[in-house]
Amino acid sequence: MQPPFSCVPPTFRQIEKAIAPARLSRYIGTVDGDKNLALRLYIWNIRLCEALYLPTQFCEVSLRNAIHNAVSGKHGQNWYERGSFRCTLPRRLADELQAVINSEKAVYGAHMTVNHIISGLTFGFWLHLLTKTYEGVFWPDYFSCSFPGKPAHIGRQAVYDMADRFRVHRNRIAHHKPVFDQSPNSEYANMLQLISWICPETRWLVRSLATVNQVINARPKV
């Protein structure tokens, strides 16, 4: 459990100024105006984000690699150069892909590999490849190689919805927003479910290493 602490008013005012009153007000509103408890809650939210980072990283990397399996299965390992794939992308994502190719080539030259492209693209790029646009292109044909653990009755839309839900939660963590009141247990379970459909062994590893439940149980008390 997080040790309780209190700040004398001048100290609290300086801390509040540094992190912005508007940011702290979200927490003050949940603890009946107790500013010191709000600050403890703010710090606990940071620790909760820290605990969620490990499963978030595994989920994002696993998802983009899983989707890549479908793309490479359809278009080959140099899919990023193929017009048959690139013509399916909206302009902004086609531009993103070309920008990543250019930047990675500038760094790695002839040693550039598809792995540099995979990691260089945004998560939004990969998520787009789960949309309805690719129904009948990648899905459901490539579910067996991308999400081998997925139950047969779960379709593309359900996978997309879960992945998009993960994206929203991931972005909250990345932008230091509150997650303590965004059902962190449920979001953690969503990540574990997605990972399990890709690789049960990776889910086992994440569950073994993650401290999400312990941090949730350490919520500051009055």
N, C-alpha and C positions, 0 to 999 in steps of 0.2 A: 504494500500500500504506500502511496505517496505520503511522505511525512508532512504534517500540517505546518504551515508557516504563516506569518502575518507581517505586513510592512507598515511602518509608521506612515501617516498620511503624506508627508513630503516625498518620501521614497516612492510610495505608490503613484503619486502624481507624475513623477519623472518617468517611471516605467510605463505608465499609461500613455504618456506623451510619446515615448519612443516607439511603441507598437501601434499607436493610434487609438484614441477613445472609441471610434466607430467599430474597430475590430473587437475590442474588449466588450463593447456593449452587448454583443450577441450572447456572451457568457453571463454578464450581469443580469440580463433579463431572465435567465433560467434559475437564478439562485436568490430571488427576492431582494436584489440590490446589494447583496453582500460582496463588496468589491474584492476582499482578500480571497474569499472562496472562488469568486469568478476568475481570479488570477491563477489559483491552483487548478481550476478546471481548464483554463487555457493551456497551462503547461501539460496537463494530463492529455489533452487533445494532441499536442505535439508528440508525446510519447506513444499515443495510439497510432498516429500516422507513421511513426518510426517502426512500430511493430507490424503495421500493414504493408510496409515497403517490401519486405521479403516476399510474401505471397503475390504482391502486385507485380514485382519484377518477373517472377517465374511465370505468372499467368500471361503477361504481355509477350514475353519472349516465346513461350510455348505456342500462343495463338498465332503470332505472325509466322512462325516456322511451320505450323500446321497448315495455314492457308497457302504458304509458299509451296508445300507439297502438292497441293491441288494445281496451282498455276504451272509448276514445272512438269507435273504429270501430263498436263494438256499441251503445253507449249515448249517443253524442254528447258534445260538449265539456263539457256540464254534468252529466256522469255522476255526479258527487259529490252531486248533488241528487236524483237519480232513485231512486225506491223500488225499481224493478226491479233496480237494481244493489245498493243498500244492503241489501236483504233477503237477498242471497247471502253477506253477511259474518257471521262469528261476532261475538258481542256485543262482545268487547274491541276488535276492529278497527272495528266500527261506531262505538263510543265514541271511538276514536282519530280517525276521520275527522271526527266532529262537533266534537271538541276543536280540530282543526286549522282547520276552517272558522270556528269562533268566534274563535280567536286571530288568524287572518289577516284576518278582517273587522274585528276591533278595531284592527288596524294600518292596513289599506288601505281600509276602508270600501267605497264603491261602485267603487273602482279595483281591488279584488281580482280576480285572474284565476285560471284553472286552473293556471297555472305556479306560483303561490304554494302551491296545494294539493299539486301534484306534489312540490315540494321540501320541504314541511312534513311529509309523511308519512314514517314510518320505512321503512328498506329491508325490514324484515320484512313490512310491509304489502304491498309490491309483490311480494315473494317468494311470499306466500300466493296471489297470483293466478296463479301457475304450478303450483299443486298440482292433484291429481286432481279436486278439486271443480269445476274449470273446464274439465275435459275435455269437449268438445262444446259449450262455451259460447264460449270464446275460441280454444281450440286443438283441432284444428290449423288452423281456418279463418283465423286472423289471423297465422299465422306469416309469411305472405308480406309483410305490412306491418311486422311487428315484428322479424323475424329473416330478412331477405331473402337473406342469404348462407348460411343454414343448409342443410347437405345434406339431401336429402329423406328419407333413411333415419334421420335423428336425430329422435326423438320428444320429446314434452313431458317425459316423466320424465327423459330424459337432460339436457335443458336445465335442468330444475329441479335435478337433482343437481349440475350444474356451478355453477349460481348459488348453491346452498346451500353448496357447498364454498368458493366465493368469500366468502360471508357469514362463515363461520367464520374464514377467514384475515383478512378485513377487521377483524373484532372483535378478533383478537389484536393487530393493529397499533394499533387505537384504544385498547386497554387496556394498551399498553406491555409486552406479553408477548413471550417469546422466539419468534422466527421463524427463527432461523439453523439450527435443527435440524428445521424443518417443511417441508423440500423447497422452499425459496424459488424455485428455478428452475422447478419443476413448477407452483407456484402462479402464478407470473408467466405461464407458458405458458397456463394455464387462463384467466387474464384476457384475454390476447391472443386466444384462441380465441373467447371470448364476444363480445368487441368486434368481431372480424372478421365474425361472423354478423350483426351489426347494421349495421356500416359499415366496409368495408375501408380506406377513407381515414383513418378515425379510428385504426385499428390501425397504419397506416403512421406516423401522427403520433406515437403513443405509443412505438412502437419507435424512432423517430428521436430522441425526447427523453429516454427513460428511461435511467437509469444502473445498472439492477439488475445486469447482468452484470459491469460494472466493479467494483461494490462487492463482489459475491460473490467475485470473483477477488482482492480485497484483504484476504481473511480474515487476521487476525493469525497469525503463525507463531512458534514457540518461538525 
